[in-house]
Amino acid sequence: MAGQNVSKAQMLDLLGRLASDDGFRVRFEKNPSTALAEVGISPSQIKGFPEDHTRPGKIAPKSDFEAARKRLADQAGDECLCMVVPGLHLDYGKHN
């Protein structure tokens, strides 16, 4: 990708608006780049998107965006759970 990465906060905001804001959804369908700018995604970030993702068109139902938002929001908890390092105790030379 040529552009900058989009932050998790930006993605959560975008997904939340696509899941709940009818006016934003209409604007997004008509002009995705302008709608992305509304959530703080810069033109340099948009350059990294596949071209077909920034074309006008019909978008998915609100429920799809809400499910994606929830998965992304819950991801932090999953990452923390995966980072539990097991404790290893070796008692070499301690024989009673």
C-alpha positions in Angstrom: 0.0 0.0 0.0 1.3 3.4 -0.9 -0.6 5.4 1.7 -0.4 5.6 5.4 -2.1 3.1 7.7 -5.5 3.9 9.1 -5.6 3.9 12.9 -7.9 1.5 14.9 -9.7 4.5 16.3 -10.4 5.8 12.8 -11.7 2.4 11.7 -13.9 2.1 14.8 -15.4 5.6 14.0 -15.9 4.7 10.4 -17.5 1.4 11.1 -19.7 2.9 13.8 -21.0 5.6 11.5 -21.6 3.1 8.7 -23.5 1.0 11.2 -25.7 3.8 12.6 -25.7 7.1 10.7 -28.1 7.1 7.7 -26.9 10.5 6.4 -23.2 9.4 6.5 -24.1 6.1 4.7 -25.8 8.1 1.9 -22.7 10.4 1.6 -20.4 7.4 1.7 -22.3 5.7 -1.2 -22.1 8.9 -3.3 -18.5 9.9 -2.5 -16.5 7.5 -0.3 -13.3 9.7 -0.3 -15.3 12.7 1.0 -17.0 10.6 3.7 -13.7 9.1 4.7 -12.3 12.7 5.2 -15.3 13.3 7.6 -13.8 10.7 10.0 -10.3 12.1 9.7 -8.9 9.7 7.1 -6.5 11.8 5.0 -6.0 11.8 1.3 -2.6 10.2 1.8 -4.2 7.4 3.8 -6.9 6.9 1.1 -4.2 6.5 -1.6 -3.3 3.2 0.0 -6.9 1.8 -0.4 -7.7 -0.4 -3.4 -9.2 1.7 -6.2 -12.5 -0.1 -6.1 -12.9 0.7 -2.4 -13.2 4.4 -3.1 -15.7 4.3 -5.9 -19.3 5.3 -5.4 -21.7 2.4 -5.0 -24.1 0.5 -2.8 -22.7 -0.5 0.6 -23.5 -3.4 2.9 -26.3 -3.4 5.5 -25.8 -1.6 8.8 -25.7 -5.0 10.7 -22.6 -6.0 8.7 -20.7 -2.9 9.7 -21.8 -3.2 13.3 -20.5 -6.8 13.4 -17.2 -5.7 11.9 -17.0 -2.8 14.5 -17.6 -5.2 17.3 -15.0 -7.7 16.1 -12.4 -4.9 15.8 -13.3 -3.4 19.2 -13.1 -6.9 20.9 -9.7 -7.6 19.2 -7.7 -5.8 21.9 -9.0 -8.2 24.5 -8.1 -11.2 22.4 -4.6 -9.8 21.9 -4.1 -9.4 25.6 -5.3 -12.9 26.3 -2.9 -14.3 23.8 0.0 -12.5 25.4 0.0 -14.5 28.6 3.4 -15.9 29.1 3.6 -19.1 31.0 5.8 -19.1 34.1 8.6 -21.7 34.0 10.1 -22.7 37.3 13.1 -25.0 37.2 14.5 -26.0 40.6 17.8 -27.4 39.5 20.0 -28.6 42.4 17.3 -28.3 45.0 16.7 -31.8 46.1 15.5 -32.5 49.6 
